[in-house]
Amino acid sequence: MISMLARAVLLTVMLAAPALSNPQRYQLDPSHSQILFSYDHLGFSTTYGLFSGFDGEILFDLETPEQSSVRVTLPVRSMFTGWEARFEAFMGPQFFADNADGDVSFDSTDITVTGAQTALITGRLSLNGVVQDVVLETRLNKVGKSPLTGQDWVGFDANTTLQRSAFGLGGYVPFISDDVEVQISVEAMKVDP
């Protein structure tokens, strides 16, 4: 009888564990959050671009990271290429065209912890009017107090590879690589609920 009671209590605790998670709300710091992308240009060079200054929110649970989530939105036109003619080409008919005034967004759907500081974050990426699942290989850099503000702060790096043709951005493939390497680094500050 005691053994059955102990099993019932253990099962109840195990089933209730996800409900005990306590994710904290963090807002991205737009001055220290960047998305860097790169691609091969004709085999001669690697070309880089950048998104920065964007909004986003992380619900982060340090004790139960798989209960966390992330949501980021940024305007397509916030892209920085370092050369105005390249930016205008990206906004034109071979690339974003009708969606140049739209947003890019990412909403996580699953987090799989892979190590003490690492996880795979799966989410829905909406880019150029196309929505696809992507997986971000993510590393927790640091959790602590910001020495500048005293606020609770968290930082992450992540990376993935996208095929631009899958999002209707396949202009000049294969001369310009279809694969685009994406590196993400974000900082976020804890905010009151």
N, C-alpha and C positions, 0 to 999 in steps of 0.2 A: 504494500500500500504506500509506504513512504517513497519507494523507488518510482512508482507511477506518479506521485505528487511532484517529486523532484523533476521528473521528465517534463511534466506539464508546465511547471514554472520555467524551466530552461527554454522550452519551445516558445512560451509566451514572450520571454525576454528577447529571444532571437528574432521573432517576428516583429516585435515592437522597436528593435534597434534602429531601423531606418527612420522611424517617426521621431526618434530622439535626436536626430541630427539638428544642428543649429547653425545654418549658414548665415554668415555676416555679409552685409551689403557693402560693396566697394565700388567707387566711381573711378573710371579711368582718369589719370592725370594726362590731359591732352598735350602738355609740354614735354612729357617723357614717355610717350607711347608712339611707336612707329611701325609701319609695315613697309619693308624693303622688298622689292621684287627685281629679279634679274633674268635675262634671257640671252641666248647666243645670237649675235648679229653676223650673219653670213660666214661664220667660222673665223672671223677676224678679231672679234672682241666680245666681251660680256658687257651688256648695257644694263644700267640700273635705273630704277625709279623708286619713288617714295610716296607714301601717304602718311600724314601726321596731323595732329590737331583735331582728332576725331573723338566722338563720344562713345561711351560704352559702360556696361555695368557687369560686375562679377559678384555672384552670390557664392562666397567661399566658405567652406567648412573644413578647417584644418584637421579635425579629428576624423571626419568621414568625407574625404575629398570627392568620392564618387557621387555625393549628394550636391555637389557644387554645380554652377552653371555660368555661362558667359553669353553676353549679347553685345554686339558692336554694330554701329551704323556709321557710314561715312559717305560723303558726296563723291561721285566720280570725279568731279572737277577739282577736288582737293589734291589730285595727283600732282606730284612734282617730278618733272623729267630732266630739268636742268637746261632744256633747250626749247624755246617757244614753238619752233616749227614741228618738233616731235610731239609736243603736247597737242597741237592743233591736228596733226595727223591721227593721233589716238582718238580724238573727239570726232573724227570724220567718218566717211562711209565704209572704210575698210575695217573699222574697229567699233567704237561705241555708237556713233551716229545718233539714232533716235533715242538712245538711252544715256546720252552724255550728261543730261541734266538730272539723272536719277541718282539713286543711292546704291551702294554695295552694303550688304548686311550679312552677319553671321550669327546664328542662334544655335547654341549647343543642344544636342539631344541625348548624349551619352558621354560618360567619363569612365575610362578604364584605367585604374592605377597600375603602373608597370614597375614602380620602384619607390624608394623612400622619397625622392624628389621629382619623379617623372610620371606622366600619364599620357594616354591617348584621348584627345577630346574630339569626338565626332559631332558634326553639326551641319546645318543646312546653310550653304553659301548661296546667296542671291546676288548674281552678277550679270549685268547686261540683259536682264529680263529672263534669265535661266536660273533655276534652282537645282542644286546638286548637293549630295552628301560629300563632305570632305573630312579628312582626319588630320588633326594637328598633333605632331609630336611635341609635347610640352614639358618644360622643366620649371619647377618652382625655384626661383633664385633666392628670395629672402622674404621673411615675414618679421615685422618688428615696428618700432617707433621711428618715424622720420626725425632725424636730428634737426631738421629745419622747422618743422611745424609741431612736433610732438604727437601728431596723429598716428593711429595704426596704419601701417602701409604694407603693401605686398607687391612683389614683382615677379613676372614670368617671361620666359622666352619660349617661342614655338616656331616650328617650320613645317612646310608642306610643299608639294609640287603639284601645280595645276596644269592641265592641258587647256590652253586658251581656246582651241577650236571647239571644245565641249561647251563653251559659253558663247559661241557665235563670234569669237574674236580671232578667227583664223587667218586674217590677212597676211599674205606673203609666206605662209608655210609651204615648203619646208626650209626656205632660204633663211627666214628668221624662225628660230626654234619654236615648236609648238609647246614644249615644256617651259614653264615659268617657275623658277625657284622663288619661294616666298619665305621670308624671315620676319618674325614678329617679336617685338620686345615691348612690354607694357609695364607701367607702374599704376597702382590704384590706391586710393585713400578710402579708409573706412568712413561711412557716413551713417548718421542716425537713421533708425528705421522710419 
